[in-house]
Amino acid sequence: MIKKTYEWKSLDKKSIFARSWTPSEDGANTILIVHGLGEHSGRYEHWAELFTEKGFNVIAMDLRGHGKSVGKRGHSKSLEKLLDDIDIMFAEAKKLFPESKLILYGQSMGGNLVLNHIIRRNHPVSALIVTSPWLKLTNTPSDLLISLVSFLQKIIPSFRISTGLNIDDMSHDPEVARNCLSDPLNHNKISLRLFYEIYDAGLYAFRNVYKINYPFLLMHGTEDNITSPKASEDYDMNTTKRTHLKLWEGQYHELHNEVIYKDIFKYIIDWLAEYDLGQNVK
């Protein structure tokens, strides 16, 4: 596996850190990973290694306000800025692997961003993979709280609060929690603006689900206490026949970090093969 790092410039001239992992020879297809809230691209290295072993290229960036990219931790001025950064990732992927088919992959908040990018920008992809998306939270905020946040985010948009997430809800593997806590690039902050924009974008994704017309694998653990598996079920009911919902019984939020991650990875590879996205894969 060949690892490289990059410093891209966003449309508003901000520094965006990114990584790529490739087989010894360029892969036939490329996975573009968009990570979740409070984490960074480096947490996907073990996942990228599995994909490269199957002949895929993998690219992941640190969203602004995360990892080694610029910005106040857990904050973005707008959803559109984050979607612009995904546009940059597409452009850079085309430069790096011009003949490659692109597969967009989002986890948690990244799943929300991926869905909204496809709905709002409709950048052509060969397939879409979304795991544990933040469409709705498992513990739904009250209408009163949302109204308050809606008001305050206009006045103090970058004011941050703790996410309040229980680190043990990530995975059944206790090593995952220990690594999260010891990783200086992780954080547990979210600004009022980012919270409201992602919350609202989840509702927007529901209203515009009919605009998703690519092969779409949607996966969720049934015991996810962070993002709602029921919301993923509801979302699947309104998509096209090319959408496939897979619920993983008893699993938590980070499917790629679960004890059964090898089974989950194999499921993804088998699904990609159904759309001839694995035919040149080693």
N, C-alpha and C positions, 0 to 999 in steps of 0.2 A: 504493500500500500504506500502510495506517495502522498505526503501531506504538504500543503502550502497554505500560507496566510496572505491576506490582501488588506489594503486600505483603500476603500472606494470613497468617492465623493458623492454625496446626495445632491438632489436638485437644488437644495438650499445651502450647498457648499459645506455640509457637515461631514465629519469623518466617520465612516461606517466600517467596522472591522468584520472580516469574513474569513472563512476557511474552506478549503476543498480537500477531498480525499479521493484518490483515483487508484484503479488497478495499475499494474506495471505498464499496461497499454490502455489507451483511452477506452472507456466503456461505451457500449452501444447507446445507452440511455443515461439520463442524468436526473437524480433526485434533488429537488430544491427544498430544504427544510426551513420552516419558520417556527421558532421556539415559543415557549409560553412565558407568562409573566414571571419576572424575578429571576430568570435563569439566563443561559447564554449558549452559544453554538457549541462550545467545548464539551457540554454535557452529552452530546450526541456522537462522540467519537466512537464508542463501542458499537453503536447502531450503524454508523457509517462504515465501520470495518466489516460488518456482516454484508452490507450491500456491495462493497468493493470486492469481497470474496466471490460474489455472484456476478461480477463484471460491470457493476454500475459505477458511474461517477456520482459524487455527493458534494453539494455546495450548501453551506449554511452561513448566515450572517448573524451578528449581534444586533438586535433591534436597537434603535436609538433609546438612550436611557437604560441600556442593559449591557452587561459584559464589558468589552473593551471599546465599544462605540461611545460617541460623545453624548452628552445630555444628562440632565438631572435624573438620578435613578428613579425608575418607575413613572416617568412623565414623558408625554409627547404633546406638543401644542395642538395636534389634531389627529384624527384618524387618517385623514388624507396624507399627512406626512409619512405615516407608516406604510400606507399603500404605495406612495411614491418610492419608498425604499425597496419595496418588493419589485417595483418596475426596474430599479437599478440592478437587482439581483438577476432578473430575467436578461437584461441587456448584457451583463457581465458573463452570464452562463453561455450566451450565444457567442461571445467572443472566445471564451475558453474552449467550448465544444460545439462548433458551428453546425456539425452534422447530427448532433444528438437530439433524440426525442426528450422532451421535458415533462417531468412528473412533479407536481406541486404537492407538498406534504406539510400539514400544519398540526401542531399539538396545542391543545388547551386554548389560551388566548391566540396563539398562532393559528389554530383552527378557525377561529372567528375571523381573523385577518385574511386567511386564505379564501374562505367562502365569500367574504365581502370583496376581495380583489377580483375573483371570478365574476361575481354578480355585477360589480360596478365598472370594471375595466375590461373584462372578458378577454384577457390575454390568452391566446391559444395554448393549450396543453394537451398532452396525450392521455393523461389521467390525473385524478385528484384523489389524494389520501388525507383523511382528516381523523384524528384520534382525540377523544375526550374534549370536544370543542366547547368553548365558553359561549354557548347559545343562551343558556340560562344557568344560574347557579343552583346547586342542590338546595341550599338554604336561601330561598328567594327573598330579597330585601323588600320591606314594606313599601307601599305606595308613598307613605309619608316621608320615608327616608330618601326615596328616589327624587321626590319633589324638592327636598332640602338640598340634596347634592346637585340637582339641576340648577338651582338658584345660586348656590355657592361657587360652582365651577365657573360661572361667568365673572365672579368677583375675584376669587383667589384660585385660579386654575391650576397652579403648580403646587398648591398646598398638598402635602402627602400624608397619608394615613397608613397604618399597618394593615396588611392583607388579612391578618388574623388566621392564616391557614395553619392547620396542624400538620407538621412535617411528616408525621407517621401516616397520613392519609395518601401520601404519594405512591407507596409501594409496600408490598408485604416483606420485602427484603430490607432488614434494618440497616444494612450497609448503605443503602441509598440515602436514608435520612442522615446518617453520620457524614457522608460525603457532602451533602447539601449544606449542612451546618458549618463544615470546615472550609468550604469553598468561598474565598473572598470575593469572587465575581457574582455570587448569588446575593439577592436582597429580598426583603419582604415588604417593600413599599409600593404604593400606587397613589398617583395624584388624583385629585377630584375630577380633573378634566379627563384623564385617561379612563378612570372608572366609568364615568358617565358615557363617554364616547363608545367604549366597548360594550357596555350594557345596551345602549341604544342600537349599536350595530348588530347585536344579536337579534333584536326584534326586527330590524331591517332585513336581515338574512332570512327570517321566517316569512316576511311579506313578499320576498322576491325569490323564493326558492325555485320557482319555475324557470328561472333564467340559467340554472345550472344544467348543462346538456353534455357533459363529458362523462366518461367512465369514472365512477365515484365510489370509493370504498370509505364507509363511515363506520368507525369502531369505538366502542365505549365499554368500560368495565361496569358491571351492574351494581357494584358497591362503591362507586365513586362518590365521595362525600364533598367534593369540591365543585365540579361541574355536573350538570344534571344528565344522567343517562336517559331519563324519560323525555327530555327535550330532544335528544338525538333520535329516539323512537318516533316522536311526533314529526320531526323534520323529514325522516325517511319516508313517511306516509305521503308526503307531498312532492316527492322528487320523481324523476323519470325511471324507466325500467332499467337504465344503465347504472342506477345506484344500488349498492349492496350494503346492507346494514349487518354488522357482526357485533353481537353483544357477548362479552366475555364474562361468564358467570363468576361472581365472587371477587372479581379483580378491581383494583383501585385506579387511581387517576393516571399514573404514568405507565401505560401498557408496555412501552419499550424498556422499562426498568423493572418490570414484574419478574417474579421467580420463573414464570413460564414464558419469558420473552422469546425463547427459541421457537416455541410453538406459534407465537404471534407473528414472528418474522416469517416463518414458513408460510403462514396463511397469506401474508402480503405478497410473497413471491409467487405463490400459486395463483392468486387473484390477478396479478400483473400478467402472468403467462396466458390467462384466458383472453387477454386483449393483445396478444402477440407482442407484449412489451418485454418478454423474457426470451424471445426466440434466439437472440444472439448472445444471451447471457451465458457466461462460463459456468 
